[in-house]
Amino acid sequence: MPIESSAADHIRDLGAYVIASPSSFHAVHEAGRRLAEAGFVRLDEQEPWEGGAGSFFIIRDGALIAWVVPEGAGPGTGFNILGAHTDSPSFKLKPKPTTGAHGWLQAGVEVYGGPLINSWLDRELQLAGRLVMLDGTEHLTATGPLLRFPQLAIHLDRSVNEGLTLDKQRHMNPVWGLGNPADFDLLEVLAESVPGASVNPAQIGGYDVVIADTQAPAVFGGKGEFFASGRLDNLSSTHAGLVALIAHASFGAPAGPIAVLAAFDHEEIGSNSRSGACGPILEDVLVRICDGLGASVSQRRQAVAASFCVSADAGHAIHPNYAERHDPANHPLLNGGPLLKINANQRYATDAHGAALWARLCAKTGVPYQEFVSNNAIPCGSTIGPLTATRLGIRTVDVGVPLLSMHSARELCGVEDPRRLAAVTEVFFRTQF
């Protein structure tokens, strides 16, 4: 049977969002474009903000905060926050990036986060990110297919199928051309790849540029039930929150909580930045919203106490070839519904209240959900959930779309689960607790 149209439409739009978002900077630019098209107003953090009802967003580097203040909001109105992140494991361009040897042009890159390195071999890759000029202006750049990490042929390593070992410094230097590195400059390629602008590479003062896969997302499987794409961790959650917030704004509820999408950067490397979940960006915005509603310090604390955060980040489905790596009693499947992520050591922020909230929201939406907990013998990853709960004191629950091949250059989810996450998020945005 074909998938139902709503799931098909959502997965098609998710694919378009991923294609438009090869870096965190592109992800927030595309989100901002969609929000502005839906009537949201972009605010400048260096300017005063007027208080009151409306739909707004800010962009800080590779992070975005967007929110909808209903007409009936007052000084003590709480926030319903969907937290996600815009970055994905990859490789980041080093200083003096033009390298090479033996007639090859190569790029000097540094590992970003924890990618499945072997999954990046033998793919057509691009460079994408931002260029900052000496005068402080910024430009987004994306080269399209440019680079490749070529794998050594089996004829030159007969034992490769018994165990592949990749040295991050020696083996992970992608090729992008032929010639003498002294005669070429990779920054020229990046400057030429800025859309709609003439950029002098000599005026580039700094850059934040990563490698991204260029293969288009695809639906496949015996019944069209699978979706393969790069950067599903965690653009699947960012996109779900974006779609849900735009739908919530168009719904136009006159009262209720203040709905917030907080899409942070740098989660894959610990969130310790001014645009990460450990930084002040979310608190800065919440304080200014409260100030605009005339809240005192005490009322601001009341608003925080009345708030809830859903931390949405991709999680693990059971792998049929490695079932022993999973908890023996909890086996999430693709298309089985979004995950409720639980960890006794608070690597996820879910507690009993959060679990009950998620169950209530899913029941209200008519969406199934699945519980995820790690095998005791395998360390559990973490999310922005515990960071947000600790930093702001907001009760938080961790959820996400189940994946196979997490942190691969090309991850795998079910076609139904991203739509379901968006649907539950829309209900969450307008639910008064």
C-alpha positions in Angstrom: 0.0 0.0 0.0 1.2 3.5 -0.7 1.8 5.8 2.3 -1.0 8.2 3.0 -0.7 11.7 1.5 -0.1 13.6 4.7 2.9 11.5 5.5 4.1 11.7 1.9 3.7 15.4 1.8 5.6 15.8 5.1 8.5 13.5 4.1 8.8 15.3 0.8 9.0 18.7 2.6 11.5 17.2 5.1 13.6 16.1 2.2 13.4 19.6 0.7 14.4 21.1 4.0 17.4 18.8 4.3 18.6 19.7 0.8 18.4 23.4 1.7 20.3 22.8 4.9 23.8 21.4 4.3 25.0 23.4 7.4 23.5 24.7 10.6 23.7 28.2 9.1 21.7 27.1 6.1 19.2 25.3 8.3 18.3 28.5 10.2 18.4 30.6 7.1 15.8 28.2 5.4 13.8 28.1 8.6 13.8 31.9 8.8 12.7 32.1 5.2 9.8 29.8 5.8 8.8 31.7 9.0 8.9 35.1 7.3 6.8 33.7 4.5 4.3 32.6 7.1 4.1 36.1 8.6 6.7 35.8 11.5 8.7 38.9 12.2 12.5 38.7 12.5 13.8 40.7 15.5 17.3 42.1 16.0 18.9 41.2 19.3 20.7 44.6 19.4 17.4 46.5 19.1 14.5 47.0 21.6 11.6 44.6 21.2 8.0 45.7 21.6 5.9 43.5 23.8 2.6 41.9 23.0 1.0 39.3 20.9 2.5 38.1 17.6 4.8 35.7 15.9 8.6 36.4 15.9 12.0 34.8 15.5 15.7 35.5 15.9 18.8 33.9 14.4 22.0 33.8 16.3 24.8 32.2 14.2 23.6 28.6 13.6 20.7 28.8 16.1 17.1 30.0 15.8 14.5 30.8 18.4 10.9 31.4 17.1 7.8 32.0 19.2 4.1 32.8 19.1 2.6 35.0 21.8 -1.2 34.7 22.0 -3.5 37.7 22.5 -4.3 36.6 26.0 -0.8 36.3 27.3 0.2 38.0 30.5 3.2 38.4 32.8 2.9 34.9 34.2 2.1 33.0 31.0 4.2 29.9 30.7 6.2 28.6 27.7 5.7 25.4 25.8 9.1 24.8 24.2 10.2 22.4 21.5 14.0 22.1 21.7 16.1 20.6 18.9 19.4 21.2 17.2 20.6 22.2 13.7 24.1 20.6 13.5 25.1 17.1 12.5 28.3 15.0 12.8 30.6 15.8 9.9 34.0 17.3 9.1 35.0 21.0 9.4 37.4 22.9 7.2 40.7 23.7 8.9 42.8 26.9 8.5 45.1 26.7 5.5 42.6 24.3 3.9 44.2 23.8 0.5 46.5 20.8 0.8 47.5 17.8 -1.3 50.3 15.5 -2.5 51.4 13.4 -5.4 49.5 15.5 -7.9 46.2 15.6 -6.0 44.4 18.6 -4.5 43.0 17.8 -1.0 41.2 19.7 1.7 42.4 19.9 5.3 39.4 19.0 7.6 38.9 18.3 11.2 36.4 15.7 12.6 33.2 17.5 13.9 31.4 15.5 16.6 31.1 11.7 16.3 30.5 10.7 12.7 30.5 7.1 11.5 33.6 7.8 9.5 33.5 4.8 7.1 30.0 6.0 5.9 31.6 9.1 4.4 33.9 7.1 2.1 33.3 7.1 -1.7 30.5 9.8 -1.7 30.2 13.0 -3.7 30.4 15.7 -1.0 30.1 19.4 -0.8 31.5 22.2 1.4 28.8 24.4 3.0 28.7 27.1 5.7 29.4 30.8 6.2 32.1 33.1 5.1 32.8 36.2 7.3 34.4 39.1 5.4 37.0 41.5 6.9 34.2 44.1 7.1 32.1 41.7 9.2 29.5 40.9 6.6 28.4 37.2 6.2 27.7 35.1 3.2 26.3 31.6 3.0 28.2 29.3 0.6 27.6 25.8 -0.7 29.7 24.3 -3.4 27.7 21.4 -4.7 29.5 18.1 -5.4 33.2 18.8 -5.0 35.0 16.4 -2.7 35.4 12.7 -2.0 37.1 10.5 0.6 38.4 7.7 -1.7 38.7 4.3 -0.1 41.8 2.2 -0.7 41.1 -0.6 -3.2 40.8 -4.1 -1.8 43.7 -5.2 -4.1 46.0 -3.0 -2.0 44.6 -4.1 1.4 43.4 -7.7 1.2 42.4 -7.7 4.9 40.1 -4.7 4.7 36.9 -6.9 5.1 38.3 -8.3 8.3 38.5 -4.8 9.8 38.7 -1.3 8.4 40.9 1.1 10.4 40.8 4.8 9.4 43.3 7.2 10.9 41.5 10.6 11.2 44.5 12.6 10.2 46.2 10.4 7.6 43.2 8.9 5.8 40.4 11.5 6.1 41.8 14.1 3.7 39.3 14.4 0.8 40.4 15.0 -2.8 38.8 17.8 -4.8 41.0 18.1 -7.9 44.4 17.6 -9.6 47.4 19.9 -9.5 49.9 21.6 -7.3 48.3 22.9 -4.1 50.6 26.0 -4.4 48.7 27.0 -7.5 45.1 26.6 -6.1 43.1 28.1 -3.3 40.0 26.3 -1.9 38.7 29.7 -0.6 38.3 30.8 -4.2 36.0 27.9 -4.8 34.0 28.8 -1.7 33.8 32.5 -2.8 32.6 31.5 -6.2 29.9 29.4 -4.6 28.2 32.3 -2.8 24.8 32.7 -4.6 23.9 36.2 -5.9 27.1 38.0 -4.8 30.6 38.7 -6.0 33.0 37.8 -3.1 36.7 38.5 -3.1 38.4 35.5 -1.5 41.2 37.8 -0.3 38.6 39.6 1.9 37.5 36.5 3.7 38.5 37.0 7.3 37.1 33.7 8.7 34.8 30.8 7.9 32.7 28.1 9.5 32.5 25.5 6.7 31.6 21.8 7.0 31.3 18.8 4.6 27.8 17.6 3.7 26.6 14.7 1.5 25.0 15.7 -1.7 22.9 12.6 -2.4 19.2 13.5 -2.5 16.9 12.0 0.1 14.9 9.0 -1.0 11.8 7.0 -0.1 12.2 3.3 -0.6 11.3 -0.2 0.7 8.8 -2.9 -0.2 5.9 -0.6 0.6 7.7 2.7 0.4 8.0 2.7 4.2 11.6 3.9 4.6 13.2 7.4 4.2 17.0 7.7 3.7 18.7 11.1 4.1 21.7 12.9 5.5 21.3 15.0 8.7 18.1 13.4 10.0 19.9 13.7 13.3 18.6 16.3 14.0 16.9 18.1 11.1 14.0 15.7 11.5 13.2 17.4 14.8 14.0 20.9 13.7 11.7 20.5 10.7 8.9 19.0 12.8 9.1 21.9 15.2 9.1 24.4 12.4 6.1 22.9 10.6 4.2 22.6 13.9 4.9 26.2 15.0 3.8 27.6 11.6 0.6 25.6 11.8 0.1 26.7 15.4 0.5 30.4 14.4 -2.1 30.0 11.6 -4.5 28.3 14.1 -4.6 31.6 15.9 -5.5 30.5 19.4 -6.5 33.6 21.5 -5.2 32.2 24.7 -2.9 29.6 26.0 0.9 29.2 26.5 3.6 30.9 24.5 4.8 28.4 21.9 8.6 28.4 21.3 10.8 26.5 18.9 14.4 26.5 20.1 16.8 25.1 17.5 20.3 25.2 19.0 23.7 24.7 17.3 26.7 22.7 18.5 24.8 19.9 20.2 27.0 17.3 18.6 30.1 18.8 20.3 28.7 19.5 23.7 26.5 22.6 23.3 29.1 24.9 24.9 28.7 28.0 22.7 26.7 31.2 22.6 24.3 29.5 20.2 24.3 26.1 22.0 22.0 24.8 24.7 24.5 25.5 27.4 24.7 29.1 26.3 22.3 31.9 27.2 20.3 32.2 24.0 17.0 30.6 25.1 17.1 32.4 28.5 17.8 35.7 26.8 14.8 35.3 24.6 12.4 34.1 27.4 13.5 37.0 29.6 12.9 39.6 26.9 9.4 38.1 26.1 8.5 38.3 29.8 9.8 41.8 30.0 7.7 42.8 27.0 4.6 41.4 28.8 5.4 43.6 31.8 6.6 40.8 34.1 8.4 41.4 37.3 11.2 39.1 38.4 8.8 37.1 40.5 6.3 36.8 37.6 9.1 35.7 35.3 9.9 32.9 37.7 6.2 32.0 37.8 6.2 31.8 34.0 9.2 29.5 34.0 7.6 27.3 36.6 4.5 27.0 34.4 6.6 26.0 31.4 7.4 22.6 29.8 10.1 21.7 27.3 10.0 18.8 24.8 13.5 18.0 23.8 13.3 16.4 20.4 16.3 14.5 19.1 16.6 11.4 17.0 16.9 8.1 18.8 17.7 4.5 18.1 15.5 1.9 16.5 16.4 -1.8 17.1 18.9 -3.0 14.6 17.9 -6.5 13.4 21.5 -7.6 12.9 22.7 -6.3 16.3 19.7 -7.0 18.6 22.1 -7.8 21.5 23.2 -4.2 21.6 19.7 -3.1 22.6 17.6 -3.4 25.8 16.0 -6.9 25.7 12.5 -5.6 26.6 12.3 -2.4 24.6 12.6 -2.8 20.8 11.5 0.4 19.0 10.8 0.0 15.3 10.7 2.5 12.4 7.1 3.7 11.8 6.2 2.5 15.3 5.8 6.1 16.5 8.1 8.7 18.1 10.3 7.6 20.9 10.0 8.5 24.6 13.6 8.4 25.7 14.4 7.3 29.3 17.6 7.0 31.2 18.0 6.4 35.0 21.2 8.6 35.1 19.4 11.6 33.5 21.3 11.4 30.2 17.7 12.1 29.1 15.6 14.5 31.1 12.4 12.4 31.1 10.9 11.8 34.5 7.4 10.4 35.5 5.7 13.7 34.9 7.3 14.0 31.5 6.4 10.4 30.5 2.8 11.0 31.5 2.7 14.3 29.5 4.0 12.5 26.4 1.5 9.7 26.8 -1.3 12.3 27.2 -0.2 14.3 24.1 0.1 11.2 21.9 -3.3 9.9 23.0 -4.8 13.3 22.3 -3.2 13.4 18.8 -4.0 9.7 18.0 -0.3 9.0 17.6 1.4 5.8 18.9 4.7 6.1 20.7 7.5 3.8 21.8 9.8 3.8 24.8 13.6 3.7 24.4 16.1 2.8 27.1 19.7 1.7 26.6 21.2 -1.7 27.2 22.9 -1.5 30.7 26.3 -2.6 29.2 26.4 0.3 26.6 26.8 3.9 27.6 23.8 6.2 26.8 24.1 9.3 24.7 22.5 12.6 25.7 20.6 15.6 24.3 19.9 19.2 25.0 17.2 18.0 27.4 19.2 17.7 30.6 21.1 20.9 29.7 17.9 22.9 29.3 16.3 21.4 32.5 19.4 22.2 34.5 20.1 25.7 33.1 16.5 27.0 33.3 14.7 24.7 35.7 12.0 23.9 33.2 10.6 20.4 33.4 11.7 18.6 30.3 10.9 15.3 28.5 13.1 13.7 25.8 11.6 12.3 22.6 12.6 11.8 19.0 12.2 10.0 15.7 13.7 6.4 15.7 16.6 5.9 13.3 19.0 3.3 12.0 22.5 4.3 11.0 22.6 7.3 13.4 25.6 9.5 12.7 26.1 8.0 9.3 26.4 10.3 6.3 23.0 8.8 5.3 20.6 7.9 8.0 17.3 5.9 7.9 13.9 6.6 9.4 10.3 5.5 8.7 8.1 7.7 6.5 5.4 8.0 9.2 7.4 9.0 12.3 8.5 12.6 11.3 4.9 13.6 10.5 3.7 12.1 13.8 6.3 14.1 15.7 5.2 17.3 14.1 1.5 16.4 14.8 2.2 15.8 18.5 4.3 19.0 18.7 1.5 21.1 17.3 -0.9 19.8 20.0 1.8 20.4 22.6 2.2 24.0 21.5 -1.4 24.8 22.3 -1.9 22.7 25.4 -2.3 24.5 28.7 -0.8 22.6 31.7 
